Amino acid sequence: MKQRAKWQSPSNIALVKYWGKKGFQIPSNASISFTLSNCHTTTQLDWQRAESTSFEVYLDGKRNESFEPKIETFFKNIIPLFPDLANYSYTIETTNTFPHSSGIASSASGMSALALCICSLLQQLGKIDTDFYETASNLARIGSGSASRSVYGGLVEWGEHEDYEKSSDQFAIPFKGFHPVFNTYQDTILLVHEGQKSVSSSVGHGLLNDHPFGTQRFEVAEKNMSKIKDILSSGDLDKLVELIESEALMLHGLMMTSTPSFILMLPNTLAIIQKIQTFRKQNDCHIAFTLDAGANVHMLYPEKDIDKAQQLIDTELIGLCSNGKYICDKVGNGPIEIEC
Ligand code: DP6
């Protein structure tokens, strides 16, 4: 029997942000994201029966020992759920469509791709007794919270919330019934900073535990999840712009008011934000920004605004990007299993 699995899995961008955990990889609030298309990771997992688990990780064809401890910890965390995984040694070969140094987080696409490969192995062993993607999302969550949302296409919700039927803290669910305008939503990622960010997401999440505004944040996020459900169903783009920009700035406001505090935005992040807001006022369009835990700006807009967005990039934004670089992406259909 084949002892190999291969999956391509995309990154995602959150509209309502996951920031803060209660317990082990349980989100303090529910979140919702767009799955992307062009930014993805392809991972091949090979396994062989062995007395004890061992790992070799290759990035772009080269052994990358610095990733191995993270992978080992991930397996240690999922083996209690699926003890059979302890009976193998693993080789993991992975490539990203976006450069590792681009400042785009690869944990969502990387961890979801690996989780899907592991689910293919578990399926072969007859160990998956719930839904395949639900199991993959659960495993991906254990590797990185936002990765739980990358196992489905379109819009994806993660975290228990009364307005989202069957929502769970353990795994993400696809959000169905959204307005067709979101089938072709665009995300242009303006690269302000290429390279590793100064504070990891895990550290940032931890700082929410004793945060002076933590409780209020979780209440606002809960309400924003209710609001965005209506917005995504009705296609009210004015309200969407307002909500996602507020979420992005709140995320960074929480970073700036933690102890210790930290700032991940750079001067050009702010300059881009201001240019987007001014352009929107003057040009009657729905181009909005969001941020993840870094300096890069995600410019989100509907298909009708593609020409205007390109004009804005060419005339105002390109000079603010690191080496003039940006990545064009859009909402995608989710992971793909690759024949191997
Ligand atoms: C700001 O999923 O990277 O992108 O669970 O510690 O791996 P870990 O954190 P991670 O956090 C992502 C935070 C965010 C918001 C979001 O994607 O919802």
Residues whose N, C-alpha, C, O or C-beta is under 5 A from the ligand:
A	BS01	DP6	A14 V16 K17 Y18 S31 S107 G143 S144 G145 S146 A147 S201 S202 D292 A293
